[in-house]
Amino acid sequence: MSLALALGFWIFGPAIIDAMTTAPEVREAARDYLPWMVATPLFGLIPWMLDGIFIGATRSRDMRNMMALSAAIYFAAAIPLTAAFGNHGLWMAMLVSYVARGATLAARYPALERAAA
């Protein structure tokens, strides 16, 4: 589904933007950031799946702790990336946060499996 969503944004993104606004400046700006929108479902797949697993397992403590760590990683990335690349840096930092969220939850997943056994 993430691949289909990314592909949909890639193919239909300009038409979606055009349907949302008639302002040429807004359309141009939105098209500049469209590649980031295409990448988002691909980078978000693993953390979103793991969120669902941890929610289903009622492991909110693990989710909270890994989110705090992921947020720290996000801010550590966002500050220099935004300073260097502006809004593109902010999008980069968001993708970094997805990777951090996936990695931190994946690191906790074996403990979840052990507790379930």
N, C-alpha and C positions, 0 to 999 in steps of 0.2 A: 504494500500500500504506500509506503514511503517513496519507493521508486516511481510508482504511478503518480503520486502527488507532485514529486519533483519534475517529472516529465510533463505533467499538466501545466505547471507553472512555466516551464521552459517554452512549451508550444503556445499556450494560450495567455501567458502573462501580459504581453502587450495589449491584447484585446480586453483582458480584465481591467487593466489600468485605464484604457480608453473608456470603458463602461463606467468607471468610478468617477472620472473627472473629465471636464472639457478644457481645463486650463493647460495651455501648452507647456508652461514652466513646470507644473506639477507632473505632467506626463513625462517630461524629460528627466526630471529628478527621480521619479519612480523607476524609470527604465535603467537608470544608472545603478540602482540597488537590486534590480531583478535577479542577477546572478546569486546574490546572497540568499534571496528567497528560494531559489532553486536548490541551493545547498542545504538549507535549514532542515527539511525532512530527512535528508540523508544522514546528517550529523545527529539529529534528534532521535533517530530510530532506537538505538540501544538504550539511552537513558529513559525514554518514554516506556519502552517495554519493561525495563527493570522497575520503574516506578509502579507499574501495574502489578508486577509480581510482589513487590514489597507492600503495597497497599493491600493486596489480597491476603498476604501472610500476616497482616496487622503488625508490621515491624516499623511503627512510626518513629521509634527512637533512632533506629538506624537511618531512616530517611532524613530525619532532622539533622543528625550529626553529619551525614554525607552532604546534605544541602549546605550546611554551614561551611564545610571545607570547600565545596564547589564554589560557593559565593566568594570566599576569600581568594580562590584562584581566579575567579572572574574579575574581581576588582584589581587584583595584581596585574592582570592582562589588560583590562579596560583603560586604566590610567595612561600607560605609555602608548598603547595602540591608538587610543582616541587622540592623544596629543600629536602623534606622528601622522595619522591617516584620517582624522576627522570622523565623520559618520561611518566610513568604511571600516575604520578601526573599531568602532562600537559593534558593528556586525561581526567582525573577526572575533572580538571578545565574547560575543554571545555564542559563537560556535565553539570557542575554547571552553566556555562553561558547559556546553552539552557534552563535550569530550570528558571534561573533569567529572561531571555528574555520572556519566556512564562508567568511567573508570573507578570512581569511588564506590558506587553501588555494586559493580562487578567484584570488587575486592571484598565486599561484605557478603556476597552471595554464598560462598561456601559455608559460612557460619549459619546462614538461613537454612541451607540444605541439612546441615548437621542437626540443627534444632528440630527440623521436621521429621527426622528419622527416628 
